[in-house]
Each structure stands twice: as structure tokens, then as C-alpha cells.
Amino acid sequence: MKLLMSVITLIVSITLTSAASAQTYGAPASPKAGDLSTIVCSQTVESLCAQLLYKTDVTASTEGQFQVLIQGFDGAPLQNFKVDLWMNMGHHGHGSSPVDIVENANGVYLVTNAWFVMPGQWNVRIDFNLNGQAQHLEIPVWVSK
């Protein structure tokens, strides 16, 4: 019985240590206000790229706000601009309710009412038309609790 209790105590200790290590070292931190995302570029239009500037900390429990910065185009107006929040969950996906978008300048859009409703890997999907050509860019965002 003592041996069994020692083994159980050891297993619980290892499990708790592993969980703490994963929380600390395994998953990336959520973006904070003022952070910039990675830059993602189009595969069809040379030098057409997008990046996010986070206006608020990103969490699974609060409204997110960020700017979408579209770079590397000739100044032609972007048409039908749309942003979706999307989480791939293996065999299906999970999106968030529609976000609010305000164009601050050509190529700079403020996105509010962005709810990443659960922790994990999300994608900010950006769709628009440029010179009559449909564009689709996805920027990964890690969301923690």
C-alpha cells in the first residue's frame, strides 16, 4: 500500500510539473497591446503583405481590437474588404461573430468587436479585391486564457 501511494504521488507530481512546464514553455504568449503580428504576403501579387497591430491584449475572455495594415500595393483602392476570425479544430472549423471594420486610410483598417472565444491557434482571415483580383491572406494568432 505504501508503494502504491508513493507511485501515485510520483505520477501526480510529474503530471503537475509537466502541465506547469507546458503552460510556461510550450505555448506562445498571446499578443499584447502594441505588438505586431508576423507579416504574411500574397502568393499571387509580389510585395502585397498584411500585418496586424494589436490595440488591446488578446485573450479568450475580452474584446480584441487590432489594425490590419496592408502594404506593398500601388495605392489602388481595396474593394470588398472583409476580416474573419477562424479556428481550425481538426475535422471542422470554428469562427467568431462578425467583426466591425472601419477604414482609417487606404490599406489601414481598424477591427473591433473581435472575440477569440476560446484559447488556441486562430487565424485572422483577410479577404479583399485589388484591381479586380480577389486576395486572401491569413495571419496566425495564438490566444491564451
DRENLUM-904212 format. One line per field, with one value per residue: residue number from 1; z, x, y of N, C-alpha, C, O in turn. Coordinates in nm, 2 decimals, decimal comma, always signed. Example, Ala and Ser with C-alpha at 12.3 -4.5 7.8 and 13.67 -1.06 7.14 Angstrom:
2
nr (1	2)
nw (+0,78	+0,71)
nu (+1,32	+1,28)
nv (-0,57	-0,22)
caw (+0,78	+0,71)
cau (+1,23	+1,37)
cav (-0,45	-0,11)
cw (+0,78	+0,79)
cu (+1,32	+1,29)
cv (-0,33	+0,00)
ow (+0,85	+0,80)
ou (+1,42	+1,34)
ov (-0,33	+0,11)
***
This chain:
145
nr (1	2	3	4	5	6	7	8	9	10	11	12	13	14	15	16	17	18	19	20	21	22	23	24	25	26	27	28	29	30	31	32	33	34	35	36	37	38	39	40	41	42	43	44	45	46	47	48	49	50	51	52	53	54	55	56	57	58	59	60	61	62	63	64	65	66	67	68	69	70	71	72	73	74	75	76	77	78	79	80	81	82	83	84	85	86	87	88	89	90	91	92	93	94	95	96	97	98	99	100	101	102	103	104	105	106	107	108	109	110	111	112	113	114	115	116	117	118	119	120	121	122	123	124	125	126	127	128	129	130	131	132	133	134	135	136	137	138	139	140	141	142	143	144	145)
nw (+0,00	+0,08	-0,12	-0,35	-0,29	-0,30	-0,57	-0,69	-0,59	-0,71	-0,98	-0,99	-0,92	-1,13	-1,34	-1,27	-1,28	-1,55	-1,67	-1,57	-1,69	-1,96	-1,97	-1,92	-2,10	-2,33	-2,50	-2,71	-2,61	-2,58	-2,80	-2,70	-2,63	-2,86	-2,98	-3,29	-3,54	-3,72	-4,06	-4,34	-4,67	-5,00	-5,23	-5,49	-5,57	-5,60	-5,33	-5,19	-4,88	-4,54	-4,21	-3,85	-3,61	-3,28	-3,08	-2,83	-2,56	-2,64	-2,55	-2,45	-2,33	-2,35	-2,55	-2,85	-3,03	-3,32	-3,57	-3,92	-4,14	-4,47	-4,71	-4,97	-5,21	-5,50	-5,43	-5,53	-5,47	-5,21	-5,24	-5,12	-4,86	-4,61	-4,29	-4,10	-3,81	-3,74	-3,63	-3,67	-3,61	-3,63	-3,78	-3,84	-3,84	-3,65	-3,61	-3,53	-3,42	-3,66	-3,72	-3,65	-3,88	-3,97	-4,21	-4,18	-4,34	-4,68	-4,70	-4,43	-4,16	-3,89	-3,67	-3,46	-3,20	-3,20	-3,11	-2,98	-2,89	-2,75	-2,61	-2,80	-3,13	-3,37	-3,68	-3,85	-4,10	-4,40	-4,66	-4,98	-5,27	-5,52	-5,77	-5,92	-5,87	-5,66	-5,33	-5,07	-4,74	-4,45	-4,11	-3,85	-3,50	-3,17	-2,90	-2,56	-2,23)
nu (+0,08	+0,20	+0,38	+0,22	+0,09	+0,32	+0,39	+0,16	+0,17	+0,41	+0,34	+0,13	+0,28	+0,47	+0,29	+0,17	+0,40	+0,47	+0,24	+0,26	+0,50	+0,44	+0,25	+0,40	+0,63	+0,55	+0,34	+0,30	+0,29	-0,01	-0,07	+0,00	-0,12	+0,00	+0,18	+0,31	+0,20	+0,32	+0,44	+0,25	+0,25	+0,11	+0,07	+0,03	+0,05	+0,32	+0,50	+0,28	+0,15	+0,04	-0,02	-0,08	-0,16	-0,18	-0,43	-0,53	-0,48	-0,48	-0,71	-0,91	-1,13	-1,20	-1,29	-1,12	-0,91	-0,77	-0,54	-0,55	-0,29	-0,23	+0,02	+0,24	+0,11	-0,01	-0,15	-0,40	-0,76	-0,88	-1,12	-1,43	-1,35	-1,29	-1,28	-1,23	-1,24	-1,10	-1,08	-0,92	-1,02	-0,94	-1,13	-1,33	-1,41	-1,41	-1,56	-1,58	-1,82	-1,93	-1,70	-1,64	-1,55	-1,35	-1,24	-0,94	-0,75	-0,64	-0,57	-0,53	-0,70	-0,92	-1,02	-1,27	-1,47	-1,38	-1,38	-1,21	-1,31	-1,22	-0,93	-0,63	-0,50	-0,57	-0,68	-0,66	-0,85	-0,82	-0,98	-1,01	-1,06	-0,83	-0,76	-0,95	-0,89	-0,92	-0,81	-0,66	-0,55	-0,40	-0,34	-0,17	-0,28	-0,21	-0,40	-0,44	-0,57)
nv (-0,12	+0,12	+0,15	+0,18	+0,42	+0,59	+0,57	+0,67	+0,94	+1,02	+1,01	+1,20	+1,42	+1,44	+1,48	+1,73	+1,89	+1,87	+1,98	+2,25	+2,32	+2,31	+2,51	+2,73	+2,71	+2,57	+2,68	+2,96	+3,31	+3,51	+3,79	+4,12	+4,45	+4,69	+4,51	+4,37	+4,15	+3,86	+3,91	+3,85	+3,75	+3,78	+3,51	+3,55	+3,82	+4,01	+4,15	+4,22	+4,25	+4,17	+4,28	+4,27	+4,51	+4,51	+4,65	+4,61	+4,38	+4,03	+3,80	+3,51	+3,60	+3,87	+4,16	+4,19	+4,42	+4,54	+4,67	+4,63	+4,62	+4,68	+4,63	+4,73	+4,77	+4,95	+5,18	+5,17	+5,15	+4,93	+4,69	+4,55	+4,47	+4,24	+4,08	+3,79	+3,58	+3,28	+2,94	+2,65	+2,32	+2,05	+1,82	+2,01	+2,36	+2,67	+2,97	+3,32	+3,57	+3,82	+4,08	+4,44	+4,68	+4,96	+5,18	+5,34	+5,46	+5,42	+5,10	+5,07	+4,94	+4,95	+4,71	+4,60	+4,46	+4,20	+3,88	+3,63	+3,34	+3,12	+2,96	+2,89	+2,82	+3,06	+3,20	+3,50	+3,59	+3,75	+3,91	+4,06	+4,27	+4,37	+4,58	+4,44	+4,18	+3,90	+3,86	+3,68	+3,65	+3,50	+3,54	+3,40	+3,37	+3,33	+3,25	+3,28	+3,19)
caw (+0,00	+0,08	-0,25	-0,43	-0,26	-0,35	-0,71	-0,72	-0,55	-0,81	-1,10	-0,98	-0,92	-1,27	-1,42	-1,24	-1,33	-1,69	-1,70	-1,55	-1,79	-2,09	-1,96	-1,92	-2,21	-2,45	-2,59	-2,72	-2,53	-2,66	-2,83	-2,61	-2,70	-2,92	-3,05	-3,43	-3,58	-3,83	-4,18	-4,43	-4,80	-5,11	-5,32	-5,63	-5,60	-5,54	-5,23	-5,12	-4,75	-4,44	-4,07	-3,75	-3,49	-3,17	-3,00	-2,70	-2,53	-2,70	-2,46	-2,48	-2,25	-2,37	-2,69	-2,92	-3,12	-3,39	-3,70	-4,03	-4,23	-4,60	-4,76	-5,09	-5,33	-5,57	-5,38	-5,58	-5,35	-5,18	-5,25	-5,06	-4,75	-4,51	-4,19	-4,02	-3,71	-3,77	-3,56	-3,73	-3,50	-3,68	-3,89	-3,86	-3,80	-3,56	-3,63	-3,43	-3,48	-3,75	-3,65	-3,70	-3,96	-4,01	-4,28	-4,14	-4,46	-4,78	-4,65	-4,28	-4,12	-3,75	-3,64	-3,33	-3,17	-3,23	-3,00	-2,99	-2,79	-2,68	-2,62	-2,91	-3,26	-3,45	-3,80	-3,89	-4,25	-4,46	-4,80	-5,04	-5,41	-5,55	-5,92	-5,98	-5,84	-5,52	-5,25	-4,94	-4,66	-4,32	-4,01	-3,73	-3,37	-3,06	-2,79	-2,43	-2,15)
cau (+0,00	+0,29	+0,44	+0,12	+0,08	+0,44	+0,38	+0,05	+0,23	+0,51	+0,27	+0,07	+0,39	+0,52	+0,18	+0,16	+0,52	+0,46	+0,14	+0,32	+0,60	+0,37	+0,18	+0,51	+0,72	+0,50	+0,25	+0,34	+0,20	-0,10	-0,02	-0,03	-0,14	+0,13	+0,26	+0,28	+0,20	+0,41	+0,40	+0,21	+0,25	+0,04	+0,14	-0,01	+0,09	+0,45	+0,52	+0,15	+0,16	-0,05	+0,03	-0,17	-0,11	-0,28	-0,46	-0,56	-0,43	-0,57	-0,75	-1,03	-1,24	-1,22	-1,29	-1,00	-0,91	-0,64	-0,54	-0,49	-0,21	-0,20	+0,14	+0,30	+0,02	+0,02	-0,24	-0,54	-0,84	-0,91	-1,26	-1,49	-1,26	-1,36	-1,20	-1,30	-1,16	-1,13	-1,00	-0,93	-1,04	-0,93	-1,22	-1,41	-1,36	-1,49	-1,54	-1,64	-1,93	-1,87	-1,62	-1,66	-1,43	-1,35	-1,12	-0,87	-0,68	-0,64	-0,47	-0,52	-0,83	-0,94	-1,11	-1,32	-1,57	-1,32	-1,39	-1,15	-1,39	-1,15	-0,78	-0,57	-0,44	-0,67	-0,63	-0,73	-0,86	-0,84	-1,02	-1,04	-1,03	-0,74	-0,75	-1,04	-0,84	-0,95	-0,69	-0,68	-0,43	-0,43	-0,24	-0,20	-0,28	-0,22	-0,49	-0,44	-0,69)
cav (+0,00	+0,24	+0,16	+0,23	+0,56	+0,66	+0,57	+0,77	+1,07	+1,05	+1,03	+1,33	+1,52	+1,45	+1,54	+1,87	+1,96	+1,88	+2,08	+2,38	+2,35	+2,33	+2,64	+2,83	+2,70	+2,51	+2,76	+3,10	+3,40	+3,59	+3,92	+4,23	+4,58	+4,74	+4,41	+4,35	+4,01	+3,83	+3,97	+3,75	+3,80	+3,71	+3,42	+3,59	+3,96	+4,04	+4,25	+4,25	+4,18	+4,22	+4,26	+4,32	+4,59	+4,49	+4,77	+4,56	+4,24	+3,93	+3,69	+3,44	+3,65	+4,01	+4,20	+4,23	+4,53	+4,55	+4,73	+4,55	+4,70	+4,62	+4,70	+4,69	+4,79	+5,08	+5,28	+5,15	+5,12	+4,79	+4,67	+4,43	+4,43	+4,15	+4,01	+3,68	+3,51	+3,14	+2,85	+2,51	+2,23	+1,91	+1,79	+2,12	+2,49	+2,74	+3,11	+3,41	+3,65	+3,93	+4,19	+4,57	+4,73	+5,10	+5,21	+5,47	+5,51	+5,31	+4,99	+5,06	+4,92	+4,92	+4,60	+4,60	+4,36	+4,08	+3,79	+3,50	+3,28	+3,01	+2,96	+2,81	+2,88	+3,12	+3,27	+3,62	+3,57	+3,88	+3,90	+4,19	+4,28	+4,47	+4,58	+4,34	+4,04	+3,85	+3,84	+3,61	+3,63	+3,45	+3,57	+3,32	+3,44	+3,24	+3,30	+3,20	+3,23)
cw (+0,00	-0,06	-0,35	-0,41	-0,31	-0,50	-0,76	-0,70	-0,66	-0,94	-1,10	-0,98	-1,06	-1,36	-1,40	-1,29	-1,48	-1,74	-1,68	-1,65	-1,93	-2,09	-1,98	-2,05	-2,34	-2,55	-2,59	-2,64	-2,63	-2,69	-2,73	-2,69	-2,74	-3,00	-3,20	-3,46	-3,68	-3,96	-4,28	-4,57	-4,90	-5,19	-5,47	-5,67	-5,53	-5,45	-5,17	-4,99	-4,65	-4,30	-3,98	-3,65	-3,39	-3,09	-2,85	-2,68	-2,59	-2,59	-2,51	-2,41	-2,27	-2,52	-2,74	-3,02	-3,19	-3,52	-3,80	-4,12	-4,36	-4,66	-4,89	-5,21	-5,38	-5,53	-5,44	-5,46	-5,34	-5,18	-5,17	-4,94	-4,65	-4,42	-4,11	-3,92	-3,72	-3,69	-3,62	-3,61	-3,55	-3,80	-3,92	-3,81	-3,71	-3,58	-3,52	-3,50	-3,57	-3,67	-3,71	-3,76	-4,00	-4,08	-4,23	-4,25	-4,56	-4,73	-4,50	-4,23	-3,97	-3,74	-3,50	-3,32	-3,22	-3,11	-3,03	-2,87	-2,71	-2,70	-2,74	-3,03	-3,34	-3,58	-3,82	-4,04	-4,31	-4,61	-4,85	-5,19	-5,43	-5,71	-5,98	-5,95	-5,69	-5,45	-5,12	-4,86	-4,52	-4,23	-3,89	-3,60	-3,27	-2,95	-2,67	-2,35	-2,11)
cu (+0,09	+0,35	+0,34	+0,10	+0,20	+0,43	+0,27	+0,10	+0,33	+0,44	+0,20	+0,17	+0,44	+0,41	+0,17	+0,28	+0,51	+0,36	+0,19	+0,42	+0,54	+0,30	+0,29	+0,59	+0,66	+0,43	+0,30	+0,24	+0,11	-0,04	-0,08	-0,05	-0,01	+0,21	+0,22	+0,29	+0,31	+0,36	+0,37	+0,19	+0,17	+0,13	+0,12	+0,04	+0,22	+0,45	+0,39	+0,15	+0,06	+0,01	-0,08	-0,10	-0,22	-0,30	-0,50	-0,49	-0,53	-0,59	-0,87	-1,15	-1,27	-1,23	-1,16	-1,01	-0,77	-0,66	-0,49	-0,42	-0,18	-0,09	+0,17	+0,21	+0,04	-0,08	-0,38	-0,63	-0,87	-1,06	-1,31	-1,40	-1,34	-1,25	-1,28	-1,20	-1,20	-1,03	-1,03	-0,93	-1,04	-1,02	-1,32	-1,35	-1,46	-1,46	-1,60	-1,74	-1,86	-1,81	-1,67	-1,54	-1,45	-1,22	-1,06	-0,80	-0,67	-0,53	-0,46	-0,67	-0,83	-1,05	-1,14	-1,42	-1,51	-1,31	-1,33	-1,20	-1,33	-1,00	-0,74	-0,53	-0,56	-0,60	-0,72	-0,73	-0,90	-0,87	-1,05	-1,01	-0,93	-0,72	-0,83	-0,99	-0,86	-0,82	-0,74	-0,55	-0,48	-0,31	-0,27	-0,19	-0,30	-0,30	-0,48	-0,56	-0,68)
cv (+0,13	+0,26	+0,22	+0,38	+0,64	+0,67	+0,67	+0,91	+1,11	+1,08	+1,17	+1,44	+1,55	+1,52	+1,69	+1,95	+1,97	+1,98	+2,22	+2,42	+2,38	+2,47	+2,75	+2,83	+2,65	+2,59	+2,90	+3,19	+3,47	+3,73	+4,02	+4,36	+4,64	+4,64	+4,41	+4,20	+3,98	+3,89	+3,85	+3,81	+3,72	+3,62	+3,46	+3,73	+3,99	+4,16	+4,29	+4,18	+4,24	+4,19	+4,32	+4,40	+4,58	+4,61	+4,74	+4,42	+4,14	+3,82	+3,62	+3,50	+3,80	+4,04	+4,24	+4,34	+4,53	+4,62	+4,63	+4,65	+4,63	+4,70	+4,65	+4,70	+4,93	+5,19	+5,27	+5,11	+4,97	+4,78	+4,55	+4,38	+4,35	+4,09	+3,91	+3,63	+3,37	+3,05	+2,71	+2,41	+2,08	+1,90	+1,90	+2,25	+2,56	+2,89	+3,19	+3,50	+3,76	+4,04	+4,33	+4,62	+4,87	+5,12	+5,35	+5,54	+5,39	+5,22	+4,99	+5,05	+4,89	+4,82	+4,59	+4,49	+4,22	+3,99	+3,65	+3,41	+3,17	+3,01	+2,86	+2,89	+2,93	+3,17	+3,39	+3,61	+3,71	+3,86	+4,04	+4,17	+4,39	+4,47	+4,47	+4,19	+4,01	+3,82	+3,77	+3,59	+3,59	+3,48	+3,49	+3,40	+3,34	+3,31	+3,22	+3,25	+3,37)
ow (-0,07	-0,10	-0,43	-0,51	-0,36	-0,55	-0,85	-0,78	-0,70	-1,01	-1,20	-1,05	-1,10	-1,44	-1,49	-1,34	-1,53	-1,83	-1,77	-1,70	-2,00	-2,19	-2,04	-2,10	-2,44	-2,67	-2,49	-2,62	-2,75	-2,61	-2,68	-2,81	-2,66	-3,07	-3,24	-3,40	-3,72	-3,97	-4,29	-4,58	-4,88	-5,21	-5,56	-5,79	-5,41	-5,48	-5,09	-4,99	-4,67	-4,29	-4,01	-3,61	-3,40	-3,04	-2,76	-2,78	-2,58	-2,55	-2,60	-2,43	-2,21	-2,60	-2,67	-3,08	-3,12	-3,57	-3,77	-4,16	-4,35	-4,67	-4,93	-5,31	-5,32	-5,60	-5,40	-5,37	-5,44	-5,11	-5,16	-4,93	-4,60	-4,46	-4,06	-3,95	-3,72	-3,69	-3,63	-3,52	-3,53	-3,91	-4,01	-3,75	-3,70	-3,56	-3,43	-3,63	-3,55	-3,56	-3,82	-3,71	-4,05	-4,03	-4,24	-4,25	-4,52	-4,73	-4,46	-4,25	-3,92	-3,78	-3,41	-3,42	-3,27	-3,02	-3,11	-2,76	-2,61	-2,81	-2,77	-3,02	-3,38	-3,58	-3,81	-4,11	-4,27	-4,68	-4,78	-5,23	-5,38	-5,76	-6,08	-5,99	-5,60	-5,51	-5,06	-4,91	-4,48	-4,26	-3,83	-3,59	-3,27	-2,91	-2,67	-2,39	-2,04)
ou (+0,06	+0,36	+0,38	+0,09	+0,18	+0,47	+0,30	+0,08	+0,33	+0,48	+0,21	+0,15	+0,46	+0,45	+0,16	+0,26	+0,55	+0,38	+0,16	+0,42	+0,59	+0,31	+0,26	+0,62	+0,71	+0,45	+0,35	+0,13	+0,14	+0,04	-0,19	-0,01	+0,09	+0,30	+0,11	+0,36	+0,38	+0,24	+0,44	+0,12	+0,15	+0,24	+0,19	+0,06	+0,22	+0,39	+0,38	+0,14	+0,01	+0,09	-0,15	+0,01	-0,33	-0,21	-0,49	-0,45	-0,65	-0,49	-0,94	-1,26	-1,37	-1,18	-1,08	-1,12	-0,67	-0,77	-0,39	-0,48	-0,11	-0,10	+0,14	+0,24	+0,09	-0,08	-0,47	-0,59	-0,88	-1,13	-1,23	-1,39	-1,44	-1,15	-1,39	-1,08	-1,32	-0,91	-1,14	-0,84	-1,13	-1,00	-1,40	-1,24	-1,57	-1,35	-1,66	-1,75	-1,74	-1,86	-1,74	-1,43	-1,55	-1,11	-1,13	-0,80	-0,70	-0,41	-0,38	-0,75	-0,75	-1,16	-1,05	-1,46	-1,59	-1,24	-1,38	-1,15	-1,39	-0,96	-0,81	-0,52	-0,64	-0,48	-0,84	-0,62	-1,00	-0,79	-1,11	-0,95	-0,95	-0,68	-0,79	-1,06	-0,82	-0,73	-0,84	-0,46	-0,59	-0,20	-0,38	-0,11	-0,39	-0,26	-0,51	-0,64	-0,77)
ov (+0,22	+0,37	+0,31	+0,45	+0,76	+0,77	+0,75	+1,00	+1,23	+1,18	+1,25	+1,54	+1,66	+1,61	+1,77	+2,06	+2,08	+2,05	+2,31	+2,53	+2,47	+2,54	+2,85	+2,93	+2,68	+2,59	+2,95	+3,15	+3,49	+3,78	+4,01	+4,37	+4,65	+4,68	+4,45	+4,12	+4,08	+3,92	+3,75	+3,91	+3,59	+3,65	+3,40	+3,75	+3,98	+4,27	+4,39	+4,05	+4,35	+4,10	+4,41	+4,37	+4,63	+4,67	+4,82	+4,36	+4,17	+3,76	+3,67	+3,45	+3,85	+3,97	+4,30	+4,35	+4,52	+4,64	+4,56	+4,75	+4,52	+4,82	+4,54	+4,63	+5,02	+5,30	+5,35	+5,04	+4,90	+4,87	+4,45	+4,26	+4,40	+4,05	+3,94	+3,62	+3,33	+3,07	+2,66	+2,42	+2,01	+1,95	+1,89	+2,25	+2,52	+2,93	+3,14	+3,50	+3,79	+4,08	+4,33	+4,61	+4,91	+5,10	+5,45	+5,66	+5,28	+5,25	+4,90	+5,14	+4,81	+4,83	+4,58	+4,43	+4,14	+4,02	+3,58	+3,42	+3,12	+3,06	+2,77	+3,01	+2,85	+3,19	+3,38	+3,63	+3,77	+3,80	+4,12	+4,07	+4,50	+4,36	+4,41	+4,10	+4,09	+3,75	+3,80	+3,53	+3,62	+3,44	+3,50	+3,49	+3,26	+3,42	+3,10	+3,33	+3,42)
***
